Every structure is written in C-alpha cells, then in structure tokens.
Amino acid sequence: MIETTETMTTRDGVELVSTLWRPGGSGRFPVLLSRTAYGRAIEGPGFHLDVPRLVAAGYAVVVQDVRGTGASQGEFRFIRGEAADGYDAVRWAATAPWSDGNVGMYGDSYLAITQLLAAQERPAGLRAIAPHVSPAGLYECVYQPGGVPNLNIILTVSAMVLAVDELDRRIALGTATEEDKGRYLAAIGLPDRLGERMRELSERLPLSDQPLLADLVPFYSRWMDTPDPLDPLWRDGIVDHSLIEVPALVSTGWYDYFRDASIEHYERLRGESRLIVGPWTHFTHERSICGRDYGDQAGHEAVDWTGVHLDWFDHWLRGRPMREQARVQIFVMGDDAWRDEADWPIARAWHVAYHLGFNGLLSTTPVAGGSAEFVGDPGDPVPTVGGAIMSFDAFGPLDQRPLDQRGDVLRHQSEPLGARVEVSGEVELVARVSSTAPSADVTAKLIDVHPDGRAELLTDGIARVSDLAPGEVREVTVRLGAISNAFLPGHRIRLDVAGSNFPRFGRNPEKGATTLHGPSYVVLPTIP
C-alpha cells in the first residue's frame, strides 16, 4: 500500500489536500473518495471501514480535507458549499493518473452529507455512494421542526469537535500553540469535568452566547439566532434528492440522531438504493450500548461492514455480481435479530392508535374525555436520560426509572402483554393540549418496560406549540421517529409525556402549566 499527499484546485482557485492510499505498482484503480471535516487519519472520525482491506481489494482510497479544514485552504462553512466542492473533487478523482475513471463515495455523518450534495451535482465518473448516519441538511443538524434547537448535538459537536479541530489547524499553521489548546480543553472540563462543564454551557442564555466558541466556531452564534428554516442562511446545504441519479447504500442506527434523515434519504432515492438499520448509535457499531447487549448478530464483526461496502462498490464500480440480499435490512430489537424487508415503510404494518388514559393506562380503547397536567419550567427542566444524544458515557436505551420521582412527567403504560407486539415504522403522538403560557413544548418517549421494571427508552421527540390563546385547545403531532422493536410477552408499552427533555432539546423560555386533553393517542405501526 502506497501513501501519498495529493492536492487539487477547485473552480474558484482554492487548494484542497487529500491523502491517497493505493495498491503498490503502476496501474489505474477504481476510487473510493471521502470528504471530511475531521482530519485525514486512516482511522479518523467518520470512516468505520478497513482502508488496508479496501486497498488490498484493488481500490485507490482518497480522504480529502474539506475547504477550511486540515491542510486545505479557504473558509470552513460547515456543509454550505460542499455541493460545488464535491463535484470538483469527484471530477479530479475520476481523471487522476492513478484512477480508472470510476468513483464511489463513502463515510459517516459529515462525510455522508458531502456524498449526497456531490451526487446531486451529477459529476461524471461518480457511480455509487454509501452515506452512513447522514443529516438531511444544515438546518436539520441544528433544529427540530418548529425551531427547537438540537442543543445537545450541535453544542457538543461545536465544542468538542469543531473547536478542537480548528485549534489543531491553527497549531499546524503556527497561529496557535499547544498551550492554547490545553487551556481550551481545560475550559470545557477535560479531563474530569466534561459532563458538568457541558451542562453549564448548555444552560447559558441566550443560546448564542458562548464566548468559548466565538472565535473558534464563529457560525455557531448565528445558527442559534436564526431559528427560521426559510432564512437564506440554510439554503446552501439542503439535499435535493430529485437530482441524485446514482444508487445509494444508506445505513443508520436506531439510536442515531440522524436516523430519520437517513431513512428519508432512502425513501426519496428508491431505485437501486438500499437501507440497513442496526441497533447502533451515531458513533458505534458494537453489540452493546451502555449495558444493553443486543447479541451476537449486532456487532461490527458479525455484520462485516467493510465487506458489505466492498460488495456494493464491486458491483457499481467494477460490474461484478452483487450478493443476493433484500433491499431493506433491519435489526428488530427485542427479538435481537436481523430481518429482510422488501421496502420501508413496511407495507403490511397496521397503524394502531394507543390512547392515553388519564388513569395512567395506555390502551387501544378510545378515551373521549379527561385531562392531566404537567408543568414546563425552564428553571427546572426534565433532564435528558439516554436516547439519540452525543454523550460519552450515558446514551441510547437507558433505564428511565431515575425520572420516576418527577411530578412533571405523565406516564401511560399498557397492561402486561400476553403476546409479542412488534412496532416497526414511524411513531407519532397526536396530543390535544392547552397551556397557561403562550408557548409550550410537548415531549414524548416510547419505552419498553421489562418484567423486572427496567424502562428501556426506544425513541423520543418534541414539538413546540406557539401563539396559544388562553383556554385554547390545540392538536399537535409529536414525531418520535422510526423504530423497530418487539415488545415481548410480559412487557409493557409505555409513553411518557412532559414539557422538556434537556439538554437534548433547547428549553422553551416560557414557564407554564400544560394540560393534556383526551382524546390523545400514539400511533404505533404494528406488524401483524
């Protein structure tokens, strides 16, 4: 394996730097290209593939620093501008002397959306992509629909990734020192106060007021001050699926915070594209998440992630037969097993309404009247416990019992199940609410309650209701997103409703008592 540093020039004269790994000797090879904001190390963030194995299989592997990161010139614009630069990068890779003209793209997260944005420009030579855990666009990275900030994600990424990468870049340029980096890391709580310090940063108001990020991540404050999705800030960085012609191997995890965006990519692309969803988070492909073991089939080794990609790219870049496999492969939690499906959403699913009874019961029996109240208090928000969050020690399917003593959470659960109930599809809560405040948040969590009492979080969501008049009752839909889970006999299906989930989501500044009215219900796509 030969390693070299390669430089290309974009249409506007900016030099972008790449590392190239290719087989030894002369020849031209199909190219696998990744474009990263997180450094070109062979095992750096966003790769998850065995690069030496790719090279041994006959590929030239190129990892490029996007504009304004690493050794590349220009200003880093975080997703904005990646469509044009991606087009230029593919054309360069397709015409390089070590290339046979066939290019595929791969990578996770930021490296995934750069693939989709490049693909919509239709560069000659691009044959297939493999976006893993990809956002839908810049706005969706920062906000939930309705302008609720994805605070945990965007603040943690900015403070722990983007700011540190920018310091490393400045150190390489000679404009910062290792001492500067040390002071910054101490300011965000490393090595032993990280969780506490990130909590303190999350609590700062207004959200745009982050002095630690003002110089290193200057666009963060503008993001926080621009909740309107129609603002011009967000336009350059939206994936237009109608322009993408190449097939995509789309993959994600049930606890990935870009899970729903990834699944939407598949749904909009269709054609020859495929979808894989495992019991994983944004960062991990292991069989266990924070003590929840999903079994032998779940881990990276069992799936052979590099082998899956080689099979995909061998077909589209080399014309080799692909192994017979379903268009959609999902891991059904609870059963803890993979299952093939013809498509997603699953056509045979029944959309069953489970009604929120105000005696704490969740059942398929309609509840016409009744009400229950919870308080949304920005001074004492319901703390985040697990879920699709960016955390270093507590995330994913965590037990919700630590919140049982809080009086600002409404809990509704079924009777113990007499038979297995599988929920596979997108979950929605339809809630009728009123509030003493003009604006109120409604959060919801779908939970699998085990016979021993463990309340395992599956998925959650939030909706913000604004411009409420006194006494007005309004229907709001809370999207909890997609899931596949088998609730086993003896388990209970539970739905928790509250006014906050902090710091996963930014707090509503209004304090008020919110009333949940009947009929309110959660729609569970149930597999017969």
Secondary structure, 3 states (H helix, E strand, C coil): CEEEEEEEECCCCCEEEEEEEECCCCCCEEEEEEEECCCCCCCCCCCCCCHHHHHHCCCEEEEEECCCCCCCCCCCCCCCCHHHHHHHHHHHHHHCCCEEEEEEEEEECHHHHHHHHHHCCCCCCEEEEEEECCCCEHHHHHEECCCEECHHHHHHHHHHHHHHHHHHHHHHHCCCCHHHHHHHHHHCCCCCCHHHHHHHHHCCCCCCCCCCCCCCCCHHHHHHCCCCCCCHHHCCCECCHHHCCCCEEEEEEEECCCHHHHHHHHHHHCCCCEEEEEEEECCCCCCEECCEECCCCCCHHHHCHHHHHHHHHHHHHHCCCCCCCCCEEEEEECCCEEEEECCCCCCCCEEEEEEECCCCEEECCCCCCCEEEEEECCCCCCECCCECCCCCCCCECCECHHHCCCCCEEEEECCCCCCCEEEEEEEEEEEEEEECCCCEEEEEEEEEECCCCCEEEEEEEEEEECCCCCCCCEEEEEEEEEEEEEECCCCEEEEEEECCCECCCCCCCCCEEEEEEEEEEEEEEEEC
